Amino acid sequence: MKKTFTTKSEGIQCEKIYTTVSDFPAIRNQFTYKEQLEFHFDSIQGFAEDEGKVFPAIDLFILDKNNDTLVTKNILDGKQAYRPSLLKLTVKHILEDPLHTGNAYTMNIIVKDTKGPGVFFTEFPFEIIKNEHINTKETLVKYKEIYLFQKEWNGNEVTVHPKRVMSGQEIYLAIIDAKGFSEQNGQTTLKFLLKAKDASGKEILNFPLDNFTIDSRMVQSRLYVNFSLPGGHQNPISLDIAINDVNSGAKIEAKVDLNVR
């Protein structure tokens, strides 16, 4: 999908609009599940002033291909005062449920002047595509989403780009809505295996875990494996993760190449 967004101005003008993902430039319309898309409005002006301040409001809507509204989000309620000079506004949204891989959407951002009639509309078509960095093989199991993330100091989850992994950083591989694992009395017993080698073939991790029994509802909601990798090895680091059902032949195997800094 070619990058394109359209704008419509009614009294409010914006000098520059651009997008980033987790603060990295993102000149694209295709994203993976759980990425944080950020829209930046630089030098936006035309707001009516109240005692030298302006009071913008921002609403975000995401529609599916049938024009059904899936996401409604108030970014700014118009109560916060800003200095009008070189005003910059940022809209952030994590591309997650009810949005899913394999679908196209349209994001509408409406910037309004709460002290005047000005409005600025932005329309942005985009797709959520399969994460090409994570290769999987499923046996008797299906899942809806798979992604890598890390936890920030405030507990927020942020997707991790495989080419930008910090040494010692705790990383999670998450699997959403996995179905097909066996269940006994509401429990599922799994065995995990993590292996990692650097580009020279040197083994970095070989970490089998004992059988792990968890609530089957948790498996179906979100299943994850966490790990960290040391620095000083030859990139890329090849990571293999296997999740095996102890009581059946069901399993998920995931392989991802990581560049560790």
MIDOTOR-703730 format. One record per atom (N, C-alpha, C): residue in three letters; y, x, z. Coordinates in pm, whole numbers, plus 50000, padded with zeros to 5 digits. Example, Ala and Ser with C-alpha at 12.3 -4.5 7.8 and 13.67 -1.06 7.14 Angstrom:
Ala494315131950780/Ala495505123050780/Ala496705132050780/Ser497755128550708/Ser498945136750714/Ser500035129050787/
This chain:
Met498815008550000/Met500005000050000/Met501245008950000/Lys502135006649906/Lys503355014549897/Lys504315011050009/Lys504945021250066/Lys505895018850175/Lys507095011150123/Thr507375000150184/Thr508564992550149/Thr508884982950261/Phe510134982650302/Phe510584971950390/Phe511894966650334/Thr512144954150358/Thr513354947850306/Thr514224943650423/Thr515524943650400/Thr516474939650503/Thr517444929350449/Lys517994921650539/Lys519034911950505/Lys520074912250616/Ser521324914150576/Ser522404915550673/Ser523324903550671/Glu523594898250789/Glu524594887750804/Glu525564892050915/Gly526484900750877/Gly527504905250971/Gly527164917951045/Ile525884921551051/Ile525454933951117/Ile524954943551009/Gln525404956151015/Gln524974966150919/Gln524254977550992/Cys523344984050919/Cys522614995450977/Cys522625006850877/Glu523055018550924/Glu523195030250836/Glu521855036050796/Lys520885036350888/Lys519595042650860/Lys518485035550936/Ile517375032850866/Ile516185026850928/Ile514995035650892/Tyr514175038950993/Tyr512975046850965/Tyr511895043651068/Thr510655047551036/Thr509515044651123/Thr508865057551172/Thr508315056751293/Thr507515067651349/Thr506275061551414/Val505295070251440/Val504115066451518/Val503995076351632/Ser504105071451756/Ser504075080151874/Ser505035091951857/Asp506235089051806/Asp507335098551789/Asp507155108251673/Phe506075106951595/Phe505895115251476/Phe506295107251352/Pro507005113351255/Pro507415105951135/Pro506235099251067/Ala506435086951021/Ala505355079250960/Ala505915071450842/Ile505965078050726/Ile506475071450605/Ile505295065150534/Arg504835054050586/Arg503625047550534/Arg503585032950576/Asn502675025750513/Asn502435011750549/Asn501015009450601/Gln500225019950610/Gln498855018650657/Gln498715025850791/Phe498095018950885/Phe497965024151021/Phe496555021351070/Thr496175027851179/Thr494875025151240/Thr495075017251369/Tyr494005010851410/Tyr494035002351529/Tyr494535010351650/Lys495425004251726/Lys495975009551851/Lys497095019851833/Glu497465022851708/Glu498635031551691/Glu499885024251736/Gln500835031851789/Gln502115026051829/Gln503135028151718/Leu503535017251655/Leu504525017651548/Leu505915016051607/Glu506825024751565/Glu508195024651618/Glu509175023251503/Phe510055013351512/Phe511115011151414/Phe512435015651476/His513165024051404/His514425029351454/His515585024351369/Phe516595019051435/Phe517805014351369/Phe518965023251415/Asp519385032451328/Asp520435042051364/Asp521795037251317/Ser522795039251402/Ser524175035451371/Ser524255020851325/Ile523665011951404/Ile523734997751374/Ile525034992251433/Gln525774984851353/Gln527104980651394/Gln527444966851339/Gly528574961651385/Gly529014948451343/Gly528914938151453/Phe528574942451575/Phe528474933351688/Phe529864930151744/Ala530024918051790/Ala531264914351859/Ala531304921351994/Glu532464926552030/Glu532594933952156/Glu533094924952269/Asp532564927452387/Asp533004920652508/Asp533354931552609/Glu534644933452632/Glu535134944052721/Glu534604957752680/Gly534614960152549/Gly534214973152497/Gly532724975352488/Lys531914965452516/Lys530454966652509/Lys529894956152412/Val528674958852362/Val527984949252275/Val526654945552339/Phe526124933852300/Phe524934928352366/Phe523924923552260/Pro523174932952201/Pro522194929052100/Pro520934923052161/Ala520314914052087/Ala519004908652122/Ala518054911652006/Ile516784913952038/Ile515804917151933/Ile514534909051957/Asp514044902651852/Asp512754895751855/Asp511864901351745/Leu510574902151775/Leu509584907251680/Leu508524896551657/Phe508144894751532/Phe507074885351496/Phe506124892451399/Ile504834889851414/Ile503844895051319/Ile503044883351265/Leu502984882451131/Leu502304871551063/Leu501114876950986/Asp500064868750974/Asp498924872650892/Asp499174868550747/Lys498164870550661/Lys498354867850518/Lys498534853050489/Asn498174844350585/Asn498374829950570/Asn499704825350628/Asn500514835150670/Asn501824832550733/Asn501694825550868/Asp500534827050931/Asp500384822351069/Asp500914833151163/Thr501694829151262/Thr502284838751356/Thr501264842751461/Leu500924855651467/Leu499954860851563/Leu500614867151684/Val501784873051663/Val502474880151771/Val503924875651776/Thr504384872051895/Thr505794869151920/Thr506214877452040/Lys507234885652024/Lys507594895152129/Lys509114896552137/Asn509644894452256/Asn511074896752279/Asn511274911252323/Ile511994918952242/Ile512224933052270/Ile513454934952359/Leu514534928052324/Leu515774928152402/Leu516244913852419/Asp516634910352542/Asp517054896552567/Asp518564894352554/Gly519294904952521/Gly520734903452500/Gly521574904652626/Lys520944907652738/Lys521684908752864/Lys522154922952893/Gln521554932652824/Gln521894946652849/Gln523084950752763/Ala524054957452825/Ala525264961652754/Ala525084975552694/Tyr525624977352574/Tyr525574990252505/Tyr526974994052456/Arg527205006952447/Arg528435011752382/Arg528255010152231/Pro529225004752162/Pro529055002052018/Pro529055014551931/Ser529595025751979/Ser529695037751898/Ser528325044051875/Leu527955045851748/Leu526685052251709/Leu525495045951781/Leu525475032851788/Leu524405025751858/Leu523075027551785/Lys522055030951861/Lys520705032351808/Lys519775023051884/Leu519025014951811/Leu518055005751872/Leu516655009351823/Thr515675008451911/Thr514295011651877/Thr513375000251916/Val512474996751826/Val511474986351849/Val510104992951847/Lys509324991051954/Lys507984996951962/Lys506944986051978/His505834987651905/His504744977951921/His503404984851893/Ile502434982851983/Ile501094988251965/Ile500284978551880/Leu499664983851775/Leu498914975651681/Leu497514973251736/Glu497384962551812/Glu496134959351881/Glu495874944451871/Asp494774939951932/Asp494384925851932/Asp495594916951960/Pro495834906651879/Pro494974900151781/Pro494984906251641/Leu495594917851624/Leu495544924751496/Leu494274933051490/His493674934051370/His492414941351360/His492284948651227/Thr491384958451226/Thr491124966651109/Thr490674958150990/Gly491164961850872/Gly490754955050750/Gly491634943350712/Asn492784942050779/Asn493654930650752/Asn495074935250721/Ala495794926750647/Ala497184929250612/Ala498084919750690/Tyr499244924650728/Tyr500164916750810/Tyr501604919050762/Thr502504910950814/Thr503934912750791/Thr504644912550926/Met505424922950952/Met506224923651074/Met507654919651042/Asn508184910251116/Asn509574906251104/Asn510314910051231/Ile511424917251216/Ile512264921151328/Ile513644914851308/Ile514104907551407/Ile515394900851398/Ile516304906251508/Val517384912751466/Val518404917651559/Val519564907651558/Lys519914902551675/Lys520964892251684/Lys522094896951776/Asp523274892151745/Asp524444894651829/Asp524604882751924/Thr524444885152054/Thr524544874052150/Thr525994870152179/Lys526944878152131/Lys528364874952152/Lys529064870852022/Gly528294869651916/Gly528864866051786/Gly527784860951693/Pro528144858051566/Pro527194851951472/Pro526314861851397/Gly526494874951417/Gly525794884951337/Gly524284884951356/Val523564887151244/Val522104888151245/Val521684898851143/Phe520624906351177/Phe520074916251085/Phe518564914351080/Phe518044911550959/Phe516614908750941/Phe515924920750876/Thr514724924050925/Thr513884934250862/Thr512484928650845/Glu511944930150724/Glu510574925750695/Glu509754937750650/Phe508584939450714/Phe507784951450691/Phe506314947650672/Pro505784948050549/Pro504364945450527/Pro503544957950561/Phe502384956050624/Phe501544967450660/Phe500084963350668/Glu499214973350671/Glu497784971150684/Glu497244979350800/Ile496174974450862/Ile495414982350958/Ile494124986350889/Ile493894999350878/Ile492755004450803/Ile491795011950895/Lys490605014450844/Lys489595021950919/Lys490085036150946/Asn489815040951066/Asn490185054551102/Asn489255064351030/Glu489795071150929/Glu488975079950846/Glu488515092450919/His489105095351034/His488735107351110/His487475105251195/Ile487115092751221/Ile485955089751305/Ile484845084051218/Asn483765091551205/Asn482605087051127/Asn481535081851221/Thr481015070251191/Thr480035064051280/Thr478765060051206/Lys477695059151283/Lys476435053751234/Lys475925044251342/Glu475635031951302/Glu475195021851399/Glu473755017751369/Thr472975016451474/Thr471605011451463/Thr471474999051550/Leu471294987551488/Leu471134974651557/Leu472384970551635/Val473494977251612/Val474714974451687/Val475874972351589/Lys476744963151624/Lys478004961351551/Lys479154961951651/Tyr480294966251604/Tyr481474966651689/Tyr482704962951606/Lys483784959651675/Lys484994955451604/Lys485964966951580/Glu486164975551682/Glu487124986451669/Glu486604998951739/Ile487055010651689/Ile486775023351755/Ile488015032251741/Tyr488385039251849/Tyr489595047351844/Tyr489585057651956/Leu490435067951943/Leu490635078052045/Leu491955075352117/Phe491955077152249/Phe493215075452321/Phe493275084852442/Gln494495086352493/Gln494715093452618/Gln495575084652707/Lys495555087652837/Lys496375080052931/Lys497615088152967/Glu498765081352962/Glu500005087653002/Glu500155086853154/Trp501175093653206/Trp501385094253351/Trp501555080353412/Asn502085070953333/Asn502325057453385/Asn501155048053361/Gly500035053453311/Gly498855045253289/Gly498745039353150/Asn499805040453071/Asn499765035252934/Asn498765043152850/Glu498135036252757/Glu497185042652666/Glu497875045552534/Val497715057752485/Val498325061952359/Val497235067852270/Thr497205063752145/Thr496205069152054/Thr496405084152035/Val495305091052010/Val495325105451991/Val495005108451846/His495845116451782/His495535120851646/His494565132551655/Pro493455132251581/Pro492445142951593/Pro492975156951563/Lys494075157851492/Lys494635170951459/Lys495645175851563/Arg495865167951667/Arg496865171651767/Arg496315169451909/Val495255176451942/Val494625175452074/Val495005187652157/Met495455185252280/Met495825196252368/Met494595200752447/Ser494445213852467/Ser493315218952544/Ser493375213652687/Gly492225209852739/Gly492145204552875/Gly492575190152888/Gln493065184252782/Gln493535170452786/Gln492345160952790/Glu492395151052880/Glu491305141452887/Glu491465131152776/Ile490425130052694/Ile490425121152578/Ile489345110652597/Tyr489615098652547/Tyr488655087752554/Tyr488325083052413/Leu487035080952387/Leu486595073852267/Leu486225059852309/Ala486955049952258/Ala486745036052299/Ala486115028052186/Ile485205019252222/Ile484545010252127/Ile484764996052177/Ile485334987652091/Ile485694974052128/Ile484704964052070/Asp484294954652155/Asp483474943252113/Asp482144947652052/Ala481434956552123/Ala480124961152076/Ala479064950552106/Lys478294947052006/Lys477234936952021/Lys475934942251962/Gly474824939652031/Gly473524943951984/Gly472744951952086/Phe473404956752192/Phe472674963452299/Phe471874953252378/Ser470744957552433/Ser469884948452507/Ser470514944852642/Glu470044933852697/Glu470574928952824/Glu469414924452913/Gln469444928953037/Gln468454924653136/Gln469174920753264/Asn469084907953296/Asn469764902653415/Asn471264905753414/Gly471854904553296/Gly473284906753283/Gly473704921353282/Gln472724930453276/Gln473014944753280/Gln472514951553152/Thr473184962253113/Thr472774970453000/Thr472664984853047/Thr471564991453013/Thr471355005353053/Thr471505014352932/Leu472435023852941/Leu472755032652829/Leu472585047252869/Lys472365055452769/Lys472325069952788/Lys473335076152691/Phe474185084952744/Phe475235091052664/Phe474925105852639/Leu475325110652523/Leu475175124852491/Leu476435129552417/Leu477035140452467/Leu478205146452404/Leu477875160852366/Lys478155164352241/Lys477995178052195/Lys479225182252116/Ala479615194852131/Ala480765199952056/Ala480515214352015/Lys480865217551889/Lys480785231151838/Lys482085234551766/Asp482445247551773/Asp483645251551699/Asp483265254851555/Ala484255259151475/Ala484025261351333/Ala483045272651305/Ser482865281651402/Ser481915292751385/Ser480495288751424/Gly480335276651477/Gly479025271951520/Gly478745274251667/Lys479715279851739/Lys479535282251882/Lys479555269151960/Glu478555267352046/Glu478465255052125/Glu479495255252238/Ile480255244452248/Ile481275243252351/Ile480855233252457/Leu480265222052414/Leu479785211752505/Leu478365207852469/Asn477545205552569/Asn476235199252552/Asn475995191752681/Phe476385179252680/Phe476565171952805/Phe475805158652803/Pro474485159052832/Pro473755146452843/Pro474025139952979/Leu474215127052978/Leu474445119753102/Leu473195111953140/Asp472985110353270/Asp471865102253317/Asp472045087753273/Asn470945080353279/Asn471005066153245/Asn472095059353327/Phe472835050753261/Phe474005044553321/Phe473905029553299/Thr473785022053409/Thr473645007453400/Thr474975000753432/Ile475444992353341/Ile476724985553360/Ile476614970953320/Asp477574963253363/Asp477644949053331/Asp477734947353179/Ser476864938953123/Ser476834936952978/Ser478154931752924/Arg478884924153006/Arg480174918952960/Arg481184930252941/Met481074940653022/Met481964952153006/Met481634959752878/Val480354960752845/Val479954967352722/Val480534960152602/Gln480474946952605/Gln480974938952494/Gln482494938952488/Ser483144940652603/Ser484614940952605/Ser485124954452555/Arg484844965052629/Arg485234978552586/Arg484314988752650/Leu483734996952565/Leu482855007752608/Leu483555020952573/Tyr483605030252669/Tyr484265042752634/Tyr483585054852697/Val483815066352633/Val483325079252679/Val484535088452691/Asn484655095652802/Asn485795104752817/Asn485315119252822/Phe486185128252775/Phe485835142452767/Phe487125150552757/Ser487005163752772/Ser488115172952747/Ser487525185552683/Leu488345192452605/Leu487885204152533/Leu488755216252569/Pro488135227852589/Pro488915239952620/Pro489575245552495/Gly490605253452515/Gly491255260152403/Gly490605273552375/Gly491155280752278/Gly490665294152248/Gly489475294752155/His489115283352094/His487995283152001/His488495280751859/Gln487645283951763/Gln488025282851623/Gln487985268251578/Asn489135263251533/Asn489215249551483/Asn488665248351341/Pro488175236451302/Pro488135224351385/Pro486925224151478/Ile487055216651586/Ile485955214451679/Ile485205201951636/Ser483915203351613/Ser483085191951571/Ser482465185451694/Leu482835172951718/Leu482365165651836/Leu481395154651793/Asp480235154351857/Asp479245143851833/Asp479005136251962/Ile479085123051953/Ile478835114352068/Ile477765104252030/Ala476755102952115/Ala475705092952094/Ala475615083952215/Ile475545070952191/Ile475365060952297/Ile474085053452264/Asn473055055552346/Asn471735050052321/Asn471385039352423/Asp470805028552375/Asp470275018152463/Asp468895022652511/Val468745024152641/Val467495029152698/Val466335019452674/Asn466635006552666/Asn465574996452657/Asn465354991052516/Ser466004996952417/Ser465774992752278/Ser466165004352187/Gly466075002152058/Gly466445012551963/Gly467905012151923/Ala468685003751989/Ala470095002451952/Ala470885014951991/Lys471775019251903/Lys472615030751937/Lys473825031551845/Ile474825038451894/Ile476025041651815/Ile476205056751819/Glu476375062751701/Glu476655076951691/Glu478035078751628/Ala478845087251687/Ala480195089651635/Ala480415104651619/Lys481075108251512/Lys481375122251485/Lys482855123351448/Val483555132951509/Val484965134851479/Val485305149751488/Asp486095154551394/Asp486565168351396/Asp487955168751458/Leu488135177851555/Leu489375178551631/Leu489995192451619/Asn491305192851609/Asn492035205451619/Asn492635206351759/Val492185216151835/Val492605217551974/Val493665228551984/Arg494775225252048/Arg495875234752062/Arg495855241452199/
